[in-house]
Amino acid sequence: MCLIETYLQMAQIDAHIKQPNGSIETILDLSNDDEKSRKEIQTISDRIEQQNLNDNNDVENCCNKTTTTESSSNESFVQLFKMFAKFGDCKSTGETITLSNSDKWFKQAKIIDPSNRTITTTDTGIYFKQVSKTKKTLNFKEFNLFLEKLATVKKIDLTELKNKLQQSGPPATNKTTTAVTSGAIGRLTDHTKYTGSHKQRFDESGKGRGKAGRVDVTPNTGYVSGFKSTT
């Protein structure tokens, strides 16, 4: 078979393989002239089938990856809910959350923010109570219903609201009291400047010596004053 006929035959095969009912057997019937042509056709069909198989695997892997990401995202949101539900309450199991802890979560996520009063603690209190009714806490399903009500009334995208809560991270205490060490307070708390008996109340590192720094402790050895041993 000449080269031109081989190219024409390959073009015919490519056109036929794109048909819905194309199969290897049908393709092979297009050319039965010689064994060499059959082998070439078989090689082409195998390559096309392998490519189709790879494409299907890529689509399946992409779908699986998307499902895994969504599942992981939802799991992360549930974990954060439990963390904020237990925050400050050692007896809480994390199954339900109070209004104060919910507001803590909203503030950390910058949803409740003095610079942007789209949502306030008044809003959260109203719609939290609408869902909780006579209860003081919400479980995870009820908390999602609370978010839906809040987003609908305040005209906020629910997905964006949840994303902000999820990106806030675990509960943190960022308003801790720091010791003042400047000015008059610094001078009054500097143990190296103490004099007299007050100087004896601290060791070199500034740590208090306790009772040993306030009273003179006499060793209780059992000997009286002026005793002289005869041994």
N, CA and C of each residue as an Amber inpcrd file, in Angstrom:
protein
   693
   0.8580000  -1.1930000   0.0000000   0.0000000   0.0000000   0.0000000
   0.8910000   1.2390000   0.0000000   0.5930000   2.1930000  -0.8510000
   1.4220000   3.4020000  -0.9370000   1.1560000   4.3190000   0.2290000
   2.0350000   5.3040000   0.3620000   1.9430000   6.2320000   1.5010000
   0.6780000   7.0570000   1.4690000   0.2630000   7.4950000   0.2750000
  -0.9550000   8.3320000   0.1490000  -2.1730000   7.5500000   0.6020000
  -2.2480000   6.2780000   0.1820000  -3.3930000   5.4580000   0.5840000
  -3.4190000   5.2610000   2.1020000  -2.2300000   5.1180000   2.7010000
  -2.1640000   4.9580000   4.1600000  -2.6890000   6.1920000   4.8750000
  -2.2850000   7.3850000   4.4340000  -2.7740000   8.6310000   5.0300000
  -4.2810000   8.7760000   4.8770000  -4.7880000   8.4290000   3.6680000
  -6.2350000   8.5160000   3.4450000  -6.9810000   7.5710000   4.3810000
  -6.3980000   6.4090000   4.5480000  -7.0360000   5.4310000   5.4260000
  -7.0330000   5.9030000   6.8880000  -5.9210000   6.5000000   7.3270000
  -5.8520000   7.0170000   8.7010000  -6.8540000   8.1350000   8.9070000
  -7.0220000   8.9880000   7.8970000  -8.0050000  10.0660000   7.9970000
  -9.4070000   9.5000000   8.1090000  -9.6670000   8.4500000   7.3460000
 -10.9680000   7.7970000   7.3990000 -11.2180000   7.1730000   8.7660000
 -10.1520000   6.6090000   9.3610000 -10.2680000   5.9970000  10.6910000
 -10.5710000   7.0670000  11.7460000  -9.8310000   8.1830000  11.6750000
 -10.0570000   9.2680000  12.6510000 -11.4740000   9.7890000  12.5750000
 -12.0090000   9.8960000  11.3500000 -13.3790000  10.3750000  11.1840000
 -14.3650000   9.3660000  11.7320000 -14.0610000   8.0940000  11.5240000
 -14.9840000   7.0580000  11.9770000 -14.9640000   6.8830000  13.4960000
 -13.7960000   7.0750000  14.1160000 -13.6960000   6.8690000  15.5660000
 -14.4780000   7.9040000  16.3330000 -14.7320000   9.0430000  15.7070000
 -15.5000000  10.1080000  16.3660000 -16.9900000   9.8330000  16.3450000
 -17.4130000   8.8470000  15.5630000 -18.8250000   8.5030000  15.5210000
 -19.2310000   7.7970000  16.8110000 -20.4640000   7.9980000  17.2770000
 -20.9140000   7.4060000  18.5540000 -20.7990000   5.8920000  18.5950000
 -21.0480000   5.2320000  17.4800000 -21.0730000   3.7730000  17.4770000
 -19.8010000   3.1650000  16.9050000 -18.7360000   3.9570000  16.8260000
 -17.4800000   3.4510000  16.2790000 -16.8730000   2.4180000  17.2060000
 -16.2910000   1.3870000  16.7020000 -15.6600000   0.3400000  17.5000000
 -14.3990000  -0.1360000  16.8020000 -13.5820000  -0.8660000  17.5280000
 -12.3280000  -1.3700000  16.9620000 -12.6050000  -2.3340000  15.8180000
 -13.6140000  -3.2000000  16.0040000 -13.9120000  -4.1720000  14.9760000
 -14.3320000  -3.4940000  13.6820000 -15.1510000  -2.4660000  13.7830000
 -15.6050000  -1.7570000  12.5830000 -14.4530000  -1.0630000  11.8970000
 -13.5460000  -0.4940000  12.7090000 -12.3850000   0.2040000  12.1490000
 -11.5110000  -0.7650000  11.3790000 -11.3010000  -1.9280000  11.9540000
 -10.4280000  -2.8970000  11.3110000 -10.9970000  -3.3990000   9.9980000
 -12.3350000  -3.3680000   9.8580000 -12.9610000  -3.8110000   8.6270000
 -12.7250000  -2.8540000   7.4790000 -12.3200000  -1.6020000   7.7950000
 -12.0910000  -0.6050000   6.7540000 -10.9080000  -0.9750000   5.8800000
  -9.9690000  -1.7190000   6.4400000  -8.7970000  -2.0860000   5.6610000
  -8.3640000  -3.4960000   6.0160000  -8.4830000  -4.3750000   5.0690000
  -8.0680000  -5.7490000   5.2720000  -7.0330000  -6.1610000   4.2240000
  -6.3890000  -5.1720000   3.6090000  -5.5030000  -5.4610000   2.4890000
  -4.2470000  -6.1880000   2.9290000  -3.6210000  -5.6860000   4.0140000
  -2.3870000  -6.3220000   4.4430000  -2.2350000  -6.2410000   5.9500000
  -1.3840000  -7.0420000   6.4800000  -1.1830000  -7.1350000   7.9240000
  -0.5730000  -5.8750000   8.4820000   0.2960000  -5.2270000   7.7530000
   0.9550000  -4.0040000   8.2170000  -0.0620000  -2.9040000   8.4710000
  -1.0200000  -2.7520000   7.5770000  -2.0490000  -1.7300000   7.7490000
  -2.8960000  -2.0280000   8.9810000  -3.2060000  -3.3110000   9.1790000
  -4.0030000  -3.6870000  10.3370000  -3.2800000  -3.3350000  11.6370000
  -1.9850000  -3.5740000  11.6670000  -1.2150000  -3.2440000  12.8660000
  -1.1780000  -1.7370000  13.1200000  -1.0330000  -0.9780000  12.0580000
  -1.0300000   0.4910000  12.2040000  -2.3680000   0.9860000  12.7260000
  -3.4400000   0.4130000  12.1630000  -4.7930000   0.8200000  12.5920000
  -5.0100000   0.4500000  14.0610000  -4.5470000  -0.7660000  14.4270000
  -4.7100000  -1.2160000  15.8120000  -3.9700000  -0.2920000  16.7730000
  -2.7740000   0.1390000  16.3780000  -1.9740000   1.0490000  17.2130000
  -2.6950000   2.3730000  17.4120000  -3.2550000   2.8930000  16.3180000
  -3.9810000   4.1730000  16.3980000  -5.2040000   4.0420000  17.2950000
  -5.9690000   2.9610000  17.1280000  -7.1860000   2.7810000  17.9270000
  -6.8630000   2.5950000  19.4130000  -5.7590000   1.8660000  19.6840000
  -5.3530000   1.6890000  21.0800000  -4.9760000   3.0150000  21.7150000
  -4.2820000   3.8340000  20.9260000  -3.8750000   5.1430000  21.4520000
  -5.0800000   6.0260000  21.7410000  -6.0740000   5.9840000  20.8600000
  -7.2820000   6.8020000  21.0450000  -8.0730000   6.3260000  22.2590000
  -8.1850000   5.0020000  22.4040000  -8.9090000   4.4680000  23.5600000
  -8.2170000   4.8190000  24.8740000  -6.8910000   4.7660000  24.8790000
  -6.1380000   5.1170000  26.0820000  -6.3260000   6.5880000  26.4260000
  -6.3630000   7.4370000  25.3920000  -6.5700000   8.8680000  25.6220000
  -7.9480000   9.1310000  26.2110000  -8.9620000   8.4250000  25.6710000
 -10.3220000   8.5740000  26.2000000 -10.3920000   8.1160000  27.6520000
  -9.6800000   7.0260000  27.9660000  -9.6600000   6.5180000  29.3360000
  -9.0090000   7.5240000  30.2880000  -7.9140000   8.1300000  29.8330000
  -7.2340000   9.1460000  30.6570000  -8.1180000  10.3610000  30.8890000
  -8.8550000  10.7660000  29.8540000  -9.7540000  11.9130000  29.9800000
 -10.8460000  11.6280000  31.0030000 -11.3990000  10.4120000  30.9440000
 -12.4520000  10.0420000  31.9080000 -11.9180000  10.0300000  33.3340000
 -10.6840000   9.5280000  33.5040000 -10.0710000   9.5040000  34.8360000
  -9.8340000  10.9180000  35.3630000  -9.4250000  11.8280000  34.4690000
  -9.1990000  13.2200000  34.8830000 -10.4800000  13.8630000  35.3700000
 -11.5830000  13.6070000  34.6500000 -12.8800000  14.1670000  35.0500000
 -13.3060000  13.6120000  36.3990000 -13.1270000  12.2830000  36.5840000
 -13.5180000  11.6430000  37.8440000 -12.6910000  12.1580000  39.0130000
 -11.3720000  12.3150000  38.7890000 -10.5010000  12.8230000  39.8460000
 -10.8490000  14.2490000  40.2160000 -11.2110000  15.0490000  39.2250000
 -11.5960000  16.4360000  39.4730000 -12.8470000  16.5000000  40.3310000
 -13.8310000  15.6500000  40.0040000 -15.0810000  15.6150000  40.7790000
 -14.8250000  15.1650000  42.2060000 -13.9800000  14.1380000  42.3630000
 -13.6560000  13.6370000  43.7030000 -12.9390000  14.6970000  44.5260000
 -12.0440000  15.4410000  43.8730000 -11.2950000  16.4880000  44.5690000
 -12.2210000  17.5790000  45.0500000 -13.2010000  17.9630000  44.2070000
 -14.1570000  18.9980000  44.5870000 -14.9920000  18.5490000  45.7720000
 -15.4550000  17.2820000  45.7370000 -16.2660000  16.7540000  46.8320000
 -15.4760000  16.7130000  48.1290000 -14.2030000  16.2940000  48.0550000
 -13.3450000  16.2330000  49.2450000 -13.1220000  17.6190000  49.8280000
 -12.9110000  18.6060000  48.9590000 -12.6980000  19.9810000  49.4250000
 -13.9220000  20.5180000  50.1290000 -15.1030000  20.2590000  49.5440000
 -16.3430000  20.7350000  50.1700000 -16.5550000  20.0550000  51.5090000
 -16.2770000  18.7420000  51.5840000 -16.4390000  18.0120000  52.8360000
 -15.4930000  18.5320000  53.9020000 -14.2410000  18.7840000  53.5140000
 -13.2460000  19.2950000  54.4530000 -13.6270000  20.6730000  54.9460000
 -14.1640000  21.4890000  54.0280000 -14.5750000  22.8490000  54.3880000
 -15.7000000  22.8130000  55.4090000 -16.6910000  21.9470000  55.1720000
 -17.8200000  21.8360000  56.0850000 -17.3610000  21.3030000  57.4360000
 -16.4330000  20.3290000  57.4230000 -15.9180000  19.7650000  58.6660000
 -15.1900000  20.8350000  59.4750000 -14.4440000  21.6900000  58.8110000
 -13.7330000  22.7600000  59.4850000 -14.7070000  23.7160000  60.1480000
 -15.8060000  24.0230000  59.4980000 -16.8150000  24.9240000  60.0530000
 -17.4580000  24.3120000  61.2970000 -17.7080000  23.0110000  61.2460000
 -18.2880000  22.3150000  62.4080000 -17.3110000  22.3620000  63.5830000
 -16.0150000  22.1400000  63.3200000 -15.0120000  22.1590000  64.3770000
 -14.9240000  23.5400000  65.0250000 -14.9840000  24.5880000  64.2200000
 -14.9470000  25.9490000  64.7660000 -16.1810000  26.2120000  65.6150000
 -17.3310000  25.7170000  65.1630000 -18.5620000  25.8690000  65.9450000
 -18.3820000  25.2560000  67.3370000 -17.8070000  24.0620000  67.3920000
 -17.6070000  23.3830000  68.6710000 -16.6080000  24.1390000  69.5520000
 -15.5500000  24.6790000  68.9250000 -14.5500000  25.4240000  69.6910000
 -15.1540000  26.6610000  70.3520000 -15.9250000  27.4240000  69.5760000
 -16.5400000  28.6320000  70.1340000 -17.6620000  28.2880000  71.1050000
 -18.3140000  27.1330000  70.8820000 -19.3700000  26.7060000  71.7980000
 -18.7930000  26.3900000  73.1730000 -17.5770000  25.8290000  73.2190000
 -16.9340000  25.4490000  74.4880000 -16.0930000  26.5740000  75.0830000
 -15.9140000  27.6610000  74.3660000 -15.0240000  28.7350000  74.8070000
 -15.5000000  29.3470000  76.1240000 -14.6370000  29.3030000  77.1420000
 -14.9590000  29.9000000  78.4350000 -15.8740000  29.0710000  79.3040000
 -16.2530000  27.8750000  78.8410000 -17.1580000  27.0200000  79.6190000
 -16.5930000  25.6000000  79.6260000 -15.9610000  25.2320000  80.7280000
 -15.3180000  23.9140000  80.8140000 -16.3350000  22.7810000  80.8500000
 -17.6070000  23.0770000  81.1380000 -18.6320000  22.0430000  81.2190000
 -19.3300000  21.8180000  79.8770000 -19.1070000  22.6850000  78.9120000
 -19.7800000  22.5720000  77.6250000 -19.1900000  21.4270000  76.8040000
 -20.0590000  20.7060000  76.0840000 -19.6220000  19.6170000  75.2120000
 -19.3610000  20.1040000  73.7910000 -19.7310000  21.3400000  73.5030000
 -19.5330000  21.8820000  72.1660000 -20.6830000  21.6010000  71.2140000
 -21.7440000  20.9780000  71.7010000 -22.8820000  20.6530000  70.8420000
 -23.8020000  21.8470000  70.6440000 -23.8150000  22.7610000  71.5800000
 -24.6760000  23.9470000  71.4780000 -23.8640000  25.1890000  71.8240000
 -24.2920000  26.3300000  71.2860000 -23.5730000  27.5830000  71.4790000
 -24.5060000  28.6420000  72.0570000 -23.9820000  29.4850000  72.9410000
 -24.7610000  30.5650000  73.5460000 -24.6870000  31.8130000  72.6680000
 -25.5330000  32.7870000  72.9650000 -25.5290000  34.0430000  72.2120000
 -24.2140000  34.7970000  72.4210000 -23.7100000  34.8190000  73.6540000
 -22.4750000  35.5480000  73.9350000 -21.2880000  34.9460000  73.1830000
 -21.2270000  33.6120000  73.1130000 -20.1370000  32.9710000  72.3710000
 -20.3060000  33.1440000  70.8650000 -21.5640000  33.1700000  70.4180000
 -21.8270000  33.4310000  69.0050000 -21.3770000  34.8450000  68.6380000
 -21.6650000  35.8070000  69.4960000 -21.2190000  37.1880000  69.2620000
 -19.6950000  37.2890000  69.2960000 -19.0760000  36.5140000  70.1720000
 -17.6090000  36.4720000  70.2160000 -17.0470000  36.0160000  68.8750000
 -17.6670000  35.0000000  68.2960000 -17.2550000  34.4840000  66.9940000
 -17.4450000  35.5490000  65.9050000 -18.6080000  36.2330000  65.9530000
 -18.9070000  37.2720000  64.9670000 -17.9060000  38.4310000  65.0630000
 -17.5330000  38.7900000  66.2840000 -16.5960000  39.8980000  66.4710000
 -15.1990000  39.5250000  65.9880000 -14.7890000  38.2900000  66.2650000
 -13.4610000  37.8510000  65.8270000 -13.3970000  37.7690000  64.3020000
 -14.5310000  37.4550000  63.6680000 -14.5870000  37.3760000  62.2090000
 -14.8260000  38.7440000  61.5770000 -14.8980000  39.7970000  62.3900000
 -15.1300000  41.1670000  61.9190000 -16.5000000  41.3350000  61.2550000
 -17.4470000  40.4600000  61.5910000 -18.8150000  40.6230000  61.1040000
 -19.5260000  41.6640000  61.9620000 -19.3070000  41.5790000  63.2590000
 -19.7190000  42.6590000  64.1720000 -18.4950000  43.5350000  64.3720000
 -18.5360000  44.7420000  63.8250000 -17.3740000  45.6220000  63.8240000
 -17.8410000  47.0620000  64.0090000 -17.2640000  47.8110000  64.9680000
 -17.6740000  49.2050000  65.1860000 -17.5260000  50.0690000  63.9360000
 -16.5700000  49.7320000  63.0750000 -16.3540000  50.5330000  61.8630000
 -17.3620000  50.2060000  60.7660000 -18.0730000  49.0850000  60.9040000
 -19.0740000  48.6860000  59.9090000 -20.2690000  48.1040000  60.6490000
 -21.2930000  48.9080000  60.8180000 -22.4290000  48.5170000  61.6450000
 -23.5530000  47.8920000  60.8280000 -23.1780000  47.0780000  59.8510000
 -24.1900000  46.3620000  59.0730000 -24.9190000  45.3650000  59.9670000
 -24.1650000  44.6660000  60.8070000 -24.7260000  43.7400000  61.7880000
 -24.2430000  44.1530000  63.1640000 -25.1640000  44.2570000  64.1090000
 -24.8390000  44.6490000  65.4790000 -25.2550000  43.5370000  66.4390000
 -24.8810000  43.6920000  67.6940000 -25.2730000  42.7110000  68.7070000
 -26.7920000  42.7230000  68.9180000 -27.4340000  43.8430000  68.6080000
 -28.9020000  43.8940000  68.6800000 -29.5160000  42.9750000  67.6360000
 -28.9570000  43.0010000  66.4260000 -29.4600000  42.1280000  65.3550000
 -29.2710000  40.6590000  65.7150000 -28.0810000  40.3000000  66.1730000
 -27.8230000  38.8990000  66.5100000 -28.7160000  38.4430000  67.6550000
 -28.9600000  39.3400000  68.6210000 -29.8150000  38.9890000  69.7550000
 -31.2490000  38.7110000  69.3200000 -31.7500000  39.5130000  68.3800000
 -33.1370000  39.3550000  67.9230000 -33.3300000  38.0330000  67.1990000
 -32.4750000  37.7540000  66.2260000 -32.6730000  36.5660000  65.3950000
 -32.1910000  35.2880000  66.0780000 -31.2550000  35.4150000  67.0010000
 -30.8660000  34.2690000  67.8170000 -32.0560000  33.8240000  68.6660000
 -32.7610000  34.7970000  69.2160000 -33.9200000  34.4910000  70.0700000
 -35.0720000  33.9270000  69.2490000 -35.2220000  34.3850000  68.0080000
 -36.2900000  33.8600000  67.1520000 -36.1150000  32.3650000  66.8960000
 -34.8670000  31.9370000  66.7980000 -34.6080000  30.5160000  66.5320000
 -34.5960000  29.7100000  67.8290000 -33.9600000  30.2530000  68.8670000
 -33.8280000  29.5060000  70.1180000 -35.1310000  29.4470000  70.9040000
 -35.9950000  30.4640000  70.7170000 -37.2840000  30.5740000  71.4310000
 -37.0450000  30.6060000  72.9450000 -37.4020000  29.5410000  73.6480000
 -37.2570000  29.5440000  75.1090000 -35.8820000  29.0360000  75.5590000
 -35.0860000  28.5210000  74.6390000 -33.7710000  27.9910000  75.0020000
 -32.7330000  29.1110000  75.0230000 -31.6020000  28.8200000  75.6570000
 -30.5110000  29.7890000  75.7320000 -29.3800000  29.4720000  74.7600000
 -29.4780000  28.3150000  74.0980000 -28.4180000  27.8950000  73.1960000
 -29.0070000  27.3700000  71.8890000 -28.1310000  27.2440000  70.8680000
 -28.5130000  26.6780000  69.5720000 -27.5640000  25.5410000  69.2350000
 -28.1170000  24.4590000  68.6770000 -27.2410000  23.4140000  68.1640000
 -26.7600000  23.8190000  66.7650000 -25.9580000  22.9720000  66.1200000
 -25.3490000  23.3600000  64.8500000 -26.3950000  23.6010000  63.7620000
 -27.4090000  22.7580000  63.6910000 -28.4610000  22.9200000  62.6880000
 -29.2300000  24.2180000  62.9360000 -29.5580000  24.4950000  64.1750000
 -30.2810000  25.7270000  64.5010000 -29.4050000  26.9580000  64.2680000
 -28.1100000  26.8130000  64.5170000 -27.1990000  27.9310000  64.2880000
 -27.1520000  28.2940000  62.8040000 -27.1900000  27.2850000  61.9300000
 -27.2320000  27.5460000  60.4880000 -28.5290000  28.2380000  60.0860000
 -29.6320000  27.8730000  60.7330000 -30.9060000  28.5390000  60.4770000
 -30.8400000  29.9930000  60.9330000 -30.1940000  30.2340000  62.0490000
 -29.9850000  31.5960000  62.5560000 -29.1810000  32.4250000  61.5460000
 -28.1400000  31.8330000  60.9680000 -27.3310000  32.5360000  59.9680000
 -28.1520000  32.8550000  58.7220000 -29.0250000  31.9190000  58.3210000
 -29.8680000  32.1360000  57.1470000 -30.8320000  33.3050000  57.3820000
 -31.4460000  33.3420000  58.5560000 -32.3580000  34.4410000  58.8840000
 -31.6130000  35.7710000  58.8890000 -30.4650000  35.7950000  59.5100000
 -29.6780000  37.0160000  59.6160000 -29.2410000  37.5110000  58.2310000
 -28.7940000  36.5940000  57.3850000 -28.3400000  36.9710000  56.0470000
 -29.4980000  37.4740000  55.1900000 -30.6610000  36.8500000  55.3330000
 -31.8250000  37.2600000  54.5440000 -32.2950000  38.6540000  54.9250000
 -32.4330000  38.8970000  56.2180000 -32.9420000  40.1920000  56.6830000
 -31.9480000  41.3110000  56.4150000 -30.6750000  41.0610000  56.6420000
 -29.6470000  42.0890000  56.4630000 -29.1360000  42.1560000  55.0190000
 -29.6960000  41.3000000  54.1350000 -29.3520000  41.2930000  52.7040000
 -27.8490000  41.0660000  52.4940000 -27.3630000  39.9960000  53.1310000
 -25.9520000  39.6110000  53.0230000 -25.8920000  38.2120000  52.4260000
 -24.9070000  37.9650000  51.5910000 -24.7360000  36.6430000  51.0020000
 -24.3850000  35.6350000  52.1010000 -25.1690000  34.5600000  52.1890000
 -24.9820000  33.5630000  53.2510000 -23.6230000  32.8780000  53.1400000
 -23.2050000  32.5670000  51.9160000 -21.9070000  31.9040000  51.7240000
 -20.7710000  32.8040000  52.1920000 -20.8670000  34.0870000  51.8980000
 -19.8340000  35.0320000  52.3370000 -19.8020000  35.1480000  53.8530000
 -20.9800000  35.1240000  54.4660000 -21.0690000  35.1920000  55.9310000
 -20.3930000  33.9830000  56.5730000 -20.6520000  32.7900000  56.0370000
 -20.0400000  31.5800000  56.5780000 -18.5350000  31.5580000  56.3350000
 -18.1190000  32.0620000  55.1790000 -16.6780000  32.0940000  54.8720000
 -15.9270000  32.9730000  55.8700000 -16.5170000  34.0970000  56.2440000
 -15.8790000  34.9840000  57.2190000 -15.7590000  34.2970000  58.5750000
 -16.7980000  33.5850000  58.9670000 -16.7570000  32.8570000  60.2360000
 -15.6990000  31.7630000  60.1890000 -15.5930000  31.0790000  59.0560000
 -14.6470000  29.9800000  58.9320000 -13.2070000  30.4760000  58.9070000
 -12.9810000  31.6650000  58.3470000 -11.6370000  32.2100000  58.2250000
 -11.1780000  32.9480000  59.4840000 -12.0470000  33.0280000  60.4840000
 -11.7020000  33.7640000  61.7060000 -10.6780000  33.0270000  62.5510000
 -10.5900000  31.7030000  62.3850000  -9.6780000  30.9120000  63.1970000
 -10.2950000  30.5530000  64.5320000  -9.5990000  29.7650000  65.3500000
 -10.1220000  29.3560000  66.6590000 -10.2440000  30.5390000  67.6000000
 -11.0470000  30.4130000  68.6690000 -11.2220000  31.5280000  69.6050000
  -9.9180000  31.9750000  70.2250000  -9.7470000  33.2840000  70.3370000
  -8.5170000  33.8500000  70.8890000  -8.8620000  34.9850000  71.8400000
  -8.0100000  35.1850000  72.8360000  -8.1630000  36.3010000  73.7720000
  -7.0970000  37.3240000  73.4270000  -7.5040000  38.4190000  72.7940000
  -6.5470000  39.4260000  72.3570000  -6.5790000  40.6970000  73.1970000
  -7.4020000  40.7230000  74.2490000  -7.4840000  41.9180000  75.0980000
  -7.0000000  41.5820000  76.5050000  -5.7690000  41.1670000  76.6120000
  -5.1980000  40.8230000  77.9040000  -4.6130000  42.0610000  78.5620000
  -4.5460000  42.0300000  79.8900000  -4.0010000  43.1550000  80.6480000
  -2.4820000  43.0820000  80.6610000  -1.8350000  44.1730000  80.3170000
  -0.3680000  44.2270000  80.3130000   0.1130000  45.1030000  81.4530000
   1.2070000  44.7100000  82.0420000   1.7570000  45.4500000  83.1760000
   2.3990000  46.7500000  82.6990000   2.1620000  47.8110000  83.4600000
   2.7530000  49.1090000  83.1400000   4.1340000  49.1750000  83.7730000
   5.1250000  49.4980000  82.9540000   6.5060000  49.5160000  83.4690000
   7.1860000  50.8640000  83.2350000   6.4230000  51.8750000  82.9290000
   7.0240000  53.1820000  82.6500000   6.5540000  54.2080000  83.6790000
   7.2710000  55.3340000  83.7410000   6.8780000  56.4250000  84.6240000
   6.9970000  56.0730000  86.0900000   6.0790000  56.6290000  86.8820000
   6.0910000  56.4450000  88.3330000   5.8870000  54.9790000  88.7100000
   5.0370000  54.2670000  87.9520000   4.7850000  52.8540000  88.2490000
   6.0720000  52.0470000  88.1070000   6.8430000  52.3680000  87.0970000
   8.0980000  51.6620000  86.8790000   9.0800000  51.8830000  88.0120000
   9.1430000  53.1190000  88.5340000  10.0550000  53.4160000  89.6410000
   9.6160000  52.7370000  90.9320000   8.3100000  52.7010000  91.1510000
   7.8010000  52.1020000  92.3830000   7.9410000  50.5810000  92.3930000
   7.9580000  49.9600000  91.2220000   8.0460000  48.4940000  91.1630000
   9.4640000  47.9980000  90.8790000  10.4470000  48.8900000  90.8600000
  11.8430000  48.4900000  90.6350000  12.4700000  48.1240000  91.9740000
  12.6760000  46.8180000  92.2170000  13.1660000  46.3600000  93.5170000
  14.6070000  46.7920000  93.7940000  15.3350000  47.1480000  92.7500000
  16.7320000  47.5440000  92.9610000  16.8440000  48.9040000  93.6470000
  15.7700000  49.6520000  93.6830000  15.7770000  50.9810000  94.3040000
  15.2250000  50.9600000  95.7280000  14.8060000  49.7770000  96.2160000
  14.2850000  49.6700000  97.5760000  15.4280000  49.8210000  98.5790000
  15.1330000  50.3490000  99.7260000  16.1230000  50.5270000 100.7960000
  15.5940000  49.9250000 102.0900000  16.4750000  49.8590000 103.0970000
  16.0640000  49.3850000 104.4140000  15.6050000  47.9440000 104.3990000
  14.5770000  47.6680000 105.2110000  14.0740000  46.2980000 105.3430000
  13.3760000  45.8320000 104.0740000  12.8540000  46.7860000 103.3020000
  12.1670000  46.3950000 102.0650000  13.1360000  45.7870000 101.0550000
  14.3660000  46.1990000 101.1310000  15.3680000  45.6770000 100.2240000
  15.6040000  44.1880000 100.4560000  15.3980000  43.7210000 101.6880000
  15.6430000  42.3270000 102.0350000  14.5200000  41.3900000 101.5990000
  13.4310000  41.9500000 101.1280000  12.2630000  41.1280000 100.8060000
  12.3570000  40.4830000  99.4150000  13.3620000  40.8700000  98.6120000
  13.4970000  40.3440000  97.2500000  14.8990000  39.8210000  97.0340000
  14.9910000  38.7810000  96.2070000  16.3280000  38.2850000  95.8820000
  16.8990000  39.0750000  94.7070000  18.0320000  38.6610000  94.1890000
  18.7070000  39.4060000  93.1310000  17.9070000  39.4670000  91.8360000
  17.0840000  38.4390000  91.5840000  16.2890000  38.4130000  90.3540000
  14.9870000  39.1910000  90.4760000  14.6840000  39.6780000  91.6980000
  13.4460000  40.4280000  91.9010000  12.3020000  39.5900000  92.4040000
  12.5420000  38.3050000  92.6540000  11.5040000  37.4220000  93.1580000
  11.3780000  37.5800000  94.6660000  10.1260000  37.6260000  95.1600000
   9.8990000  37.7970000  96.5910000  10.4040000  36.6150000  97.3980000
  10.9750000  36.9000000  98.5730000  11.5280000  35.8310000  99.4130000
  10.5100000  35.2860000 100.4050000   9.3270000  35.8320000 100.4080000
   8.2880000  35.3420000 101.3170000   8.5530000  35.7100000 102.7670000
   8.2430000  34.7850000 103.6620000   8.4100000  35.0210000 105.1020000
   9.8680000  35.2890000 105.4610000  10.7870000  34.6590000 104.7480000
  12.2050000  34.8540000 105.0400000  12.6330000  36.2990000 104.8010000
  11.9010000  37.0170000 103.9950000  12.2300000  38.4080000 103.7310000
  11.5580000  39.3800000 104.6740000  10.6630000  38.8540000 105.5350000
   9.9340000  39.7360000 106.4510000  10.3560000  39.5730000 107.9000000
  10.7620000  38.3810000 108.3070000  11.1170000  38.1320000 109.7080000
  12.4800000  37.4550000 109.7700000  13.1370000  37.6130000 110.9110000
  14.4030000  36.9210000 111.1390000  14.0970000  35.5200000 111.6550000
  14.5430000  34.5390000 110.9370000  14.2820000  33.1390000 111.3100000
  15.4890000  32.6000000 112.0450000  15.2490000  32.1310000 113.2960000
  16.3210000  31.5700000 114.1120000  16.3940000  30.0700000 113.9060000
  17.5590000  29.5290000 113.6360000  17.6700000  28.0860000 113.4470000
  17.2620000  27.3290000 114.7080000  16.3840000  26.3760000 114.5920000
  15.8970000  25.6000000 115.7360000  16.7560000  24.3450000 115.8680000
  17.9450000  24.5510000 116.4990000  18.8920000  23.4380000 116.6190000
  18.7980000  22.7110000 117.9540000  18.0510000  23.3010000 118.9230000
  17.9360000  22.6710000 120.2410000  18.9240000  23.2190000 121.2460000
  19.8430000  24.0540000 120.7930000  20.8300000  24.6360000 121.7130000
  20.3130000  25.9600000 122.2400000  20.6510000  26.2540000 123.5160000
  20.2650000  27.5210000 124.1450000  21.4250000  28.5000000 124.0420000
  21.1160000  29.7450000 124.2850000  22.1370000  30.7760000 124.1880000
  23.2320000  30.5670000 125.2490000  24.4790000  30.6750000 124.8730000
  25.6040000  30.5210000 125.7840000  26.0080000  29.0910000 126.0420000
  25.3740000  28.1300000 125.3560000  25.7110000  26.7160000 125.5830000
  27.1060000  26.4310000 125.0410000  27.8560000  25.6920000 125.8330000
  29.1900000  25.2710000 125.4150000  29.2830000  23.7590000 125.4810000
  29.6750000  23.2290000 124.3810000  29.7730000  21.7700000 124.3190000
  31.0010000  21.3160000 125.1040000  30.8690000  20.2000000 125.8350000
  31.9760000  19.6660000 126.6280000  32.7080000  18.5660000 125.8790000
  32.2330000  18.2360000 124.6840000  32.9030000  17.1700000 123.9060000
  33.9500000  17.7470000 122.9840000
